[in-house]
């Protein structure tokens, strides 16, 4: 009889562990996707600012070089 109880406990524990791992995997996947979107957004904003600052620098160079 002890083997039967132990077997039921093992099945229940493995089911619970599988459920926890699936939930953790889903959460981690969503977190990675969300962070990936934020990172790509920040990179595109950085590239836009870099381009804008380059144009401002070119205009300042033109203004300062005028007599």
matplotlib code that plots the C-alpha trace (Angstrom):
import matplotlib.pyplot as plt

x = [0.0, 2.9, 4.0, 0.5, 0.5, 4.0, 3.1, 0.1, 2.2, 4.9, 2.3, 0.8, 4.2, 5.3, 2.0, 2.4, 6.1, 5.2, 2.5, 4.9, 7.6, 5.1, 3.9, 7.4, 8.3, 5.4, 6.2, 9.9, 9.0, 6.6, 9.1, 11.8, 9.4, 8.4, 12.0, 13.0, 10.3, 11.5, 15.1, 14.3, 12.2, 15.1, 17.6, 15.4, 14.9, 18.7, 19.4, 16.9, 18.4, 21.9, 20.8, 19.1, 22.2, 24.3, 22.2, 22.3, 26.0, 26.3, 24.1, 26.2, 29.4, 27.9, 26.8, 30.2, 32.2, 30.3, 32.1]
y = [0.0, 2.4, 2.1, 3.1, 6.3, 7.1, 6.6, 8.9, 11.6, 11.3, 11.7, 14.7, 16.3, 15.8, 17.3, 20.3, 20.7, 20.5, 23.2, 25.5, 25.0, 25.8, 28.9, 30.0, 29.4, 31.4, 34.3, 34.3, 34.2, 37.2, 39.1, 38.6, 39.7, 42.8, 43.7, 43.1, 45.5, 48.2, 47.7, 47.9, 51.1, 52.7, 51.8, 53.3, 56.5, 56.6, 56.3, 59.1, 61.4, 60.6, 61.5, 64.7, 65.8, 65.2, 67.6, 70.1, 69.9, 70.3, 73.5, 74.9, 74.2, 76.2, 79.1, 79.3, 79.2, 82.1, 85.4]
z = [0.0, 0.6, -3.0, -4.2, -2.1, -3.1, -6.8, -6.5, -4.8, -7.5, -10.3, -8.5, -7.8, -11.4, -12.7, -10.4, -11.4, -15.1, -14.6, -12.8, -15.5, -18.3, -16.5, -15.8, -19.5, -20.7, -18.3, -19.4, -23.0, -22.7, -20.7, -23.3, -26.1, -24.1, -23.4, -27.0, -28.2, -25.7, -26.8, -30.5, -29.8, -27.8, -30.6, -33.3, -31.2, -30.6, -34.3, -35.1, -32.5, -33.8, -37.4, -36.1, -34.1, -37.2, -39.2, -36.4, -36.3, -40.1, -39.9, -37.0, -39.0, -41.9, -39.7, -37.9, -41.1, -42.7, -42.5]

ax = plt.figure().add_subplot(projection="3d")
ax.plot(x, y, z, "-o")
ax.set_aspect("equal")
plt.show()
